[in-house]
Amino acid sequence: MRDLAERHEVAEDGAEWWSLLDGEVLDCLACGRAPSPEDVGAKLGMSAESAASLLTMLVRDGRVRIRSVERKSP
């Protein structure tokens, strides 16, 4: 899979770039299990925080749902 910079070079406009990125995130979720943001980030070559941000945008758009959260240990 291409890294984030290479994907950006392929897409000529911002809307296309976001669409490609959304598609790659959704592909990660099609594996039949619920991956963590860390898993999604690792697969896409980005931080867990970046992946969580993308997932949050997809939740807001109604394209994915969050089924589980947990408190982070101090």
C-alpha positions in Angstrom: 0.0 0.0 0.0 1.3 3.5 -0.8 2.2 5.8 2.0 0.2 9.0 2.6 2.5 11.3 0.6 2.4 9.0 -2.4 -1.4 8.9 -2.3 -1.5 12.7 -2.2 0.7 12.9 -5.3 -1.7 10.6 -7.2 -4.8 12.6 -6.4 -4.9 15.9 -8.3 -7.5 17.6 -6.1 -8.3 17.6 -2.5 -11.7 16.0 -2.9 -10.3 13.1 -4.8 -7.5 12.6 -2.2 -10.1 12.5 0.6 -12.2 10.1 -1.3 -9.2 7.8 -1.9 -8.2 8.0 1.8 -11.8 7.3 2.9 -11.9 4.3 0.6 -8.7 2.9 2.1 -10.0 3.3 5.7 -13.2 1.6 4.7 -11.2 -1.2 3.1 -9.5 -1.7 6.5 -12.9 -2.1 8.1 -14.0 -4.8 5.6 -11.7 -7.4 7.1 -14.6 -8.9 9.2 -13.3 -7.8 12.6 -13.3 -4.4 14.3 -9.8 -3.1 14.1 -8.5 -0.5 16.5 -7.3 3.0 15.3 -3.8 1.6 15.9 -4.4 -1.2 13.5 -5.9 1.1 10.9 -3.0 3.5 11.2 -0.4 0.8 11.0 -2.0 -0.6 7.8 -2.2 2.9 6.2 1.2 4.1 7.4 -0.1 6.9 9.7 -0.4 7.4 13.4 -3.2 6.0 15.5 -4.3 9.6 16.2 -4.6 10.4 12.5 -6.5 7.2 11.9 -8.9 8.0 14.8 -9.5 11.4 13.2 -10.4 9.8 9.9 -12.6 7.3 11.6 -14.4 10.1 13.5 -15.1 11.9 10.2 -16.5 8.8 8.8 -18.7 8.3 11.9 -19.9 11.9 11.5 -20.8 11.2 7.9 -22.8 8.1 8.9 -20.5 5.7 7.0 -19.1 3.8 10.0 -20.2 3.3 13.6 -18.2 3.0 16.8 -19.1 -0.1 18.8 -16.6 -0.1 21.6 -14.5 2.4 23.5 -12.3 2.0 26.6 -10.6 4.2 29.0 -6.9 4.6 28.5 -4.7 3.7 31.5 -2.9 6.6 33.1 
